[in-house]
């Protein structure tokens, strides 16, 4: 058996997304994935011309260089039975050609171990992407990555991640009916 990883979209609307990630380990190595959640693969992502990416309206189908997602909640279950130190790192992907370089330039959001949750019903603020820590050259594309340490045979994790989308990078209906999107319902003023 090889390590197994799954990606399941629980919800993906024009304002938010909920993604479930799992990993099961056979002892053959760790996970190091700088784009576990690719920001431009979520529904309603805009292209470089400001129209929906991968749609008939998109001429270039060229993704934006950066998508601003926000983590609004995380529920996690991490079971690394033989590891005394280790866990799952969830991080904003920084610039770099390899997952190791992306992680080196990234901003860790959480180091997860055991089980718990953040932000779900707690009225906590969203976590913004601060990869590169203010250094523009290190800012990645807005993807979320996962790195594990201490995973051995029979180790596993499940992450349920709630994300908010920025409507400057994701369509919220402004192209289907601009008047209805920009004016109050039933308004008589232009």
HUTA-V508503 format. One line per field, one symbol per residue. ss: DSSP state (h for helix, s for strand, l for the rest). phi: phi as a letter, one per 40 degrees, with the letter a starting at -180 (. if undefined). burial: 1 if it has 24 or more other C-alpha atoms within 12 Angstrom, else 0. A space follows every 50 residues. Layout:
BEGIN
ss: ???
phi: ???
burial: ???
END
This chain:
BEGIN
ss: lllssssssssslllssssssssslllllllsssssslhhhlllssslll lsllllllllllslllllssssssssssslllllllssssssssllllhh hhhhllsssssslsssssllllllllsslllllllhhhsssssssssssl lllllssssssssssllllslllllllhhhhhllllllll
phi: .bdbbbbbccaabcbaabbbbbabbbgcibcabcbcbcccccdgcccccg bdcfbcccccfccccabccbcbaabbbbbbcbccbiibbbaccccicbdc ccccccbccabbagaiabgcgcfccccccbcgfgcdcccccgcbbbbbbg cbdgcaabbbbcbbbcccbbcbhcccadccccbcdfcbcc
burial: 00000000100111111111111110100111111111111111111001 11100000000011011111111111111100000011111111100010 01111111111111001100000000111111000001111111111111 1101111111111111111111000000000000000000
END
